[in-house]
């Protein structure tokens, strides 16, 4: 048995798929020669925790104040249907840093440790001459949410100011390269982390041009994840919860509670919008803006009382749809525009590496969208795979939680549970996903078409759609009765890890 803090054998894939996508692929990538540093663009990757796509001014939300991100969107390729394919913190980050699907890298629950079999995002950049850095929330080490993470488990990142996980944004700690003693961010941590990223950019730009490497810097903010009433006072004071418009699928009896939640959530959002403005200005002042691929996104969304629910893991748009903006250097001659083609989490790594002229490791499973961004490739019928291999924590079976596999297309969401076809929504006609068409005779042909596509995706990713209990047993993870891996926080054990369910 393992509690998720070891490096378990990847027992989730069948042998054929494992050999094809892991062993042989890694051998090939490990033999690839290192690239020579050149005039490649920097990459600045900004992502928050739990900010859904519809809550931005540029997406039509008139209540939330996001002027800096709205301006960035005007200069970017905006994937309006970007999807977090496994909408929960730890699995998303593992998909981002490996370009793999969750049943390949093995992290389908929170508080597990990512193994080192795949070539990571930072390792790929480093081989091509990049300086790499990570600031903020990590959440893929599985040793404890306040524990020191040694260099060998940093997935190739060099510059390092990181804590595994905290949501105490005003008393937030981190570890740097100097030693094993934790340090404290000053004040609201997103502001402090952003100031550190600004200093990194300026220090990089001050180096002699002839010896300066491109950088790949990842800034991972904890907000706007709950607790919602902990943002900066000026933004908490800005939002009057009596005047906020709720989404059309929030039950009326929850309206007052939802408006209070929205106000605190929006305060965090506006604080992060300030941070984006500081970073763009730092790039501009340093002369690096037009030599930087700037990405703004989030790890997943939040139900925020829609359907009477909170948090993530669900297959609905409030949970799975995330912002995804890519601002390219002017030399790329990329036209800012909106694209409705869904892009998924495993697609991010190969897309950005390809845009930067960096070799994509053979261990990557995601799709390269660089040609789509550049305008040299058009997608006619793509779709994103969405999964919940094992519901846990705040989405237990008692709360309606279930395993599912599904597809999000430009227009439709189709999901299947272990019991069979579950939901089909026409998101164009029914944007709040309140009319399930799964049993509609008029939509049988569409349902069958999407089911065939889903089966093909599951086959391609080596997913036999086992139950969550079976997957947990295969990996030997220890979970509590809610399917959750135990974790440590600043105050000791936050949850108690117990043997896997039988």
C-alpha positions, 0 to 999 in steps of 0.5 A: 500500500502507498498513501500517495507519497511514494512513486507507485508503479503505474498500474493504470494502463494496459501493458501495450499502452504503457510500453508505447507511451511511457517506457519507449517514449521516455527512452527516446526523449532521454536520448534526444540531444540538448538544444543550443540556446538561441533567440527563443521567446520567454514563457510567462505562465500565469494561473490561478486556482478555481477561477471559471471562464465566465467570470471576466469582463471580456466574457460579458460579466459586467459585475466583476472588475478585470480591466487588465485581463480584459486588455490582455484578451484583446491582444491574445488568442482566446480559447473560449471553450478551454477545458480543465479535463480533470477539474481538480487541483493536483490532477490538473497540475500533473497534466500541465507539467507532463502533457499527459492524461491522469491515468497515465501519470497516475494522479487522479486524486488530490495530495498524491506525488507526481512521479518523475517518469515523464519529461516535465515542462521545465525539463524540456525547456531546460534542455533547450537552454531556458532558465526555469522558475516556479512561484506559488502553489505546487500541490503535486508532492504529496508529502504534506501541504506544508512540507519542504520539497527537495530539489529532486522532486521539483520537476526540473524547475531551478528558481523556486519559491513554493509551498505545496498548498495553503489557502491562508492567503494572508499568512502564507509560507514558502520555501526557496533554494536557500534551505529547508526553513520556511519563509513568509510572504508579506501580506496578501500572498498573491501580491507578494508572489507577483512582486517576486515574479516582477523582480525575476523579470527585471533581473533577467532583463538586466543581464547582458543580452549576449549571455541571457537565456530565455526564461520559462516562469510559472506563477501559480496563485492560490486565490480566488479559491475559498475562503472568499472573504480573505482578499484585500480590504479595498476589493472586499469593500468594492463589491456590494453583494446586494447588487451582484447578478447570479447565474441562471442556474443558482437556486432562488433559495440560495440567492443571498448566500450566493451573492455573498460568496460572489462578492468575496470571490470577485474581490480575489479576482480583482486583486489578481487582475491587478497582478496581471497588470503589474506583470504586463507592465514589468515585461513592457518596461524591461523590453521583454513584452514582445519577446514573451509568450504570455499565458493566462489561465486557471486550473479549474472552475467553481460551481459557486452555488450553480445547481446548488453546489460548490467547488469542482470535479463536476462535468458542468461548465462552471467546473470545467471551463477555464480562461485560456489566453495566449499573447504571442510576441509581435514577431510571430504575427499572430492575429488576436482573435477568439477560437471556439475550439476546445483545448484541454490541459494535456494540450498546453505543454506541447502547444507552448513548447512548439510555439517556442521552438522547443522539442516536444518530449515523446512522453507527451500525450496532449495535442499541439495547437501551435498551428491553430494559434498561428492560423496555419491549421484549422480545427473542424471537429475537435473535442476535449476529454473530461474525466472524474476517475474517482469522486472524492472529498466535496463530491462524494456519492452522497452528494451525487458524485460519480465516476464519469467520462465525457466530451466537451465539444464546441456546442455539446457536453456528453457524459457517461457514468458507470451506469451508462449514458448520463447527460447530454447538453446543447450548450448553445441553446441551453447555456446553463445546462438545465435540460438533459437531452440524454433520453430525447428521441430527437438526439439519439443520433447525436448521442450515439455519435458522441458515444463513438467518439468517447469510446475512441478517446478512451481507447487512445488514452488506455482508459478502461473506465474502471470504478474509482475503488478499482483504480485506488486498489490498483495503485494501492492508494490509502484513502478515507471513507470519502475517497480522499488521500490524507494530507498535512497542513500547517496545524498537523494532520488535516485528514487521517489516511486510512487503508483503501476501501474494500 
